[in-house]
Amino acid sequence: MGWAWLILALATYPWLLGADLASDVFASSSLTLFVSGACLIAPSRRLRRWQAVLFAAFLGFLFEARRPVPDGTVALVLVASVIFLSSNRQLLRNTPGMLRAAVIVNILACLCWYLGAAFLAPVVAVDPFGQFCLQMLVAGLLGVVVLLPVALTQNAAMDRLGVPPAPETP
């Protein structure tokens, strides 16, 4: 059970790869499909805190590996989010709470990625505010759309690994 976070990362990887490939399709419009924040909700409910932190760091550094962004920008935000969520599991007890958390974490991590990438960019975009608003809107929508299929995949993997179900009472 100590390696549950790594096996869960392998089960989550196809979703991340799909988002990266779709981002490559939209590269001409400078739109990135960010789903890493939504992938943290189910593990935050069920894994131990240290396993969830390793999982979040893995997802953050995996996202940063393909993009020009300062090291640790996304990973530290995802780790901080997972620490908060695993400390307050009552926020994730029902589906609306999980959707709310997915949207907030996805937008927050995407915001940090966007600002970090803008800091390193050699040129200024034509319409930076419009691009920023579009990126945050897409990140929020993807947080809602991707959460349920990703969480179902992750919960199935955690069930197979023998991770105990999330407690219903605090």
C-alpha positions as CSV (number, residue, x, y, z in Angstrom):
1,M,0.0,0.0,0.0
2,G,3.0,2.3,0.3
3,W,3.4,2.4,-3.5
4,A,-0.3,3.2,-4.0
5,W,0.5,6.8,-5.1
6,L,2.8,5.5,-7.9
7,I,0.4,3.0,-9.2
8,L,-2.3,5.6,-9.0
9,A,-0.1,8.0,-11.0
10,L,0.2,5.3,-13.7
11,A,-3.6,5.0,-13.8
12,T,-3.9,8.8,-14.1
13,Y,-1.2,9.1,-16.7
14,P,-3.5,8.4,-19.8
15,W,-5.7,11.4,-18.8
16,L,-2.7,13.6,-18.5
17,L,-1.3,12.4,-21.8
18,G,-4.6,13.0,-23.5
19,A,-4.7,16.6,-22.2
20,D,-1.1,17.1,-23.4
21,L,-1.9,15.8,-26.8
22,A,-5.1,17.9,-27.0
23,S,-3.0,20.9,-25.9
24,D,-0.6,20.2,-28.8
25,V,-3.5,20.4,-31.2
26,F,-4.5,23.8,-29.8
27,A,-0.9,25.1,-29.7
28,S,-1.4,27.5,-32.5
29,S,-3.9,29.4,-30.3
30,S,-1.6,29.2,-27.2
31,L,-4.3,27.3,-25.3
32,T,-3.3,24.6,-22.8
33,L,-5.7,22.1,-21.5
34,F,-4.8,21.9,-17.8
35,V,-6.3,19.0,-15.9
36,S,-3.6,18.3,-13.2
37,G,-5.6,20.1,-10.5
38,A,-8.7,18.0,-11.1
39,C,-6.7,14.8,-10.9
40,L,-5.9,15.5,-7.2
41,I,-9.4,15.3,-5.7
42,A,-9.9,11.5,-5.4
43,P,-6.4,10.9,-4.0
44,S,-6.9,13.6,-1.5
45,R,-10.0,11.8,-0.2
46,R,-8.5,8.4,0.2
47,L,-4.7,8.3,0.3
48,R,-2.6,9.1,3.3
49,R,-1.3,12.6,3.4
50,W,2.3,11.7,2.5
51,Q,1.1,9.6,-0.4
52,A,-1.1,12.3,-1.7
53,V,1.8,14.8,-1.4
54,L,4.0,12.5,-3.5
55,F,1.3,12.1,-6.0
56,A,0.7,15.8,-6.3
57,A,4.5,16.5,-6.7
58,F,4.7,13.9,-9.4
59,L,1.8,15.5,-11.3
60,G,3.2,18.9,-10.9
61,F,6.7,18.0,-12.1
62,L,5.3,15.9,-14.9
63,F,3.4,19.0,-16.1
64,E,6.4,21.2,-15.8
65,A,8.6,18.8,-17.7
66,R,7.2,19.8,-21.1
67,R,6.7,23.5,-20.5
68,P,8.9,26.6,-20.0
69,V,8.0,27.4,-16.5
70,P,10.2,28.0,-13.4
71,D,10.9,24.7,-11.6
72,G,8.4,23.9,-8.9
73,T,5.9,26.5,-9.7
74,V,3.0,24.1,-10.4
75,A,4.3,21.3,-8.2
76,L,4.4,23.4,-5.1
77,V,0.9,24.8,-5.7
78,L,-0.5,21.2,-6.2
79,V,1.3,20.0,-3.1
80,A,-0.1,22.9,-1.0
81,S,-3.5,22.2,-2.4
82,V,-3.3,18.5,-1.5
83,I,-2.1,19.2,2.0
84,F,-5.1,21.6,2.5
85,L,-7.6,19.1,1.0
86,S,-6.3,16.1,2.9
87,S,-6.5,18.1,6.1
88,N,-10.1,19.2,5.3
89,R,-11.6,16.0,3.9
90,Q,-15.1,17.1,5.0
91,L,-14.9,19.5,2.0
92,L,-14.7,16.5,-0.3
93,R,-17.5,14.5,1.3
94,N,-20.1,15.1,-1.5
95,T,-20.1,15.6,-5.2
96,P,-20.7,19.3,-5.3
97,G,-17.8,19.8,-2.8
98,M,-15.6,17.7,-5.0
99,L,-16.6,19.7,-8.1
100,R,-16.0,23.0,-6.3
101,A,-12.5,21.8,-5.1
102,A,-11.6,20.5,-8.6
103,V,-12.5,23.9,-10.2
104,I,-10.7,25.9,-7.5
105,V,-7.5,23.8,-7.5
106,N,-7.4,23.6,-11.3
107,I,-7.8,27.3,-11.7
108,L,-5.3,28.1,-9.0
109,A,-2.6,25.8,-10.4
110,C,-3.3,27.0,-13.9
111,L,-3.0,30.6,-12.7
112,C,0.5,29.9,-11.2
113,W,1.6,28.1,-14.3
114,Y,0.3,30.9,-16.5
115,L,2.1,33.6,-14.4
116,G,5.3,31.5,-14.3
117,A,5.3,31.0,-18.0
118,A,4.5,34.7,-18.6
119,F,7.5,35.6,-16.4
120,L,9.8,33.5,-18.6
121,A,8.3,34.5,-22.0
122,P,10.6,36.6,-24.2
123,V,7.7,38.4,-25.9
124,V,4.4,39.8,-24.8
125,A,1.2,38.3,-26.2
126,V,-1.0,40.3,-28.5
127,D,-4.0,40.3,-26.1
128,P,-2.6,39.0,-22.8
129,F,-5.8,39.8,-20.7
130,G,-8.0,38.0,-23.2
131,Q,-5.7,35.0,-23.4
132,F,-5.5,34.9,-19.6
133,C,-9.3,35.0,-19.2
134,L,-9.7,32.3,-21.9
135,Q,-7.1,30.0,-20.2
136,M,-8.7,30.4,-16.7
137,L,-12.2,29.7,-18.2
138,V,-11.0,26.6,-19.9
139,A,-9.2,25.4,-16.7
140,G,-12.4,25.9,-14.7
141,L,-14.5,24.1,-17.3
142,L,-12.1,21.2,-17.5
143,G,-12.1,20.9,-13.7
144,V,-15.8,20.2,-13.9
145,V,-15.8,18.0,-17.0
146,V,-12.8,15.9,-16.3
147,L,-13.3,15.3,-12.5
148,L,-15.9,12.5,-12.7
149,P,-14.2,10.3,-15.3
150,V,-10.8,10.8,-13.7
151,A,-12.1,10.2,-10.2
152,L,-13.9,7.0,-11.3
153,T,-10.6,5.7,-12.9
154,Q,-8.6,6.6,-9.8
155,N,-11.2,5.1,-7.4
156,A,-11.2,1.9,-9.4
157,A,-7.4,1.7,-9.2
158,M,-7.5,2.5,-5.4
159,D,-10.1,-0.2,-4.9
160,R,-7.9,-2.7,-6.7
161,L,-5.0,-1.7,-4.5
162,G,-7.0,-2.1,-1.3
163,V,-6.9,1.5,-0.3
164,P,-9.7,1.9,2.3
165,P,-12.8,3.9,1.1
166,A,-13.1,7.6,2.1
167,P,-14.7,8.0,5.5
168,E,-18.2,9.4,5.4
169,T,-18.0,10.9,8.9
170,P,-15.3,13.3,10.0
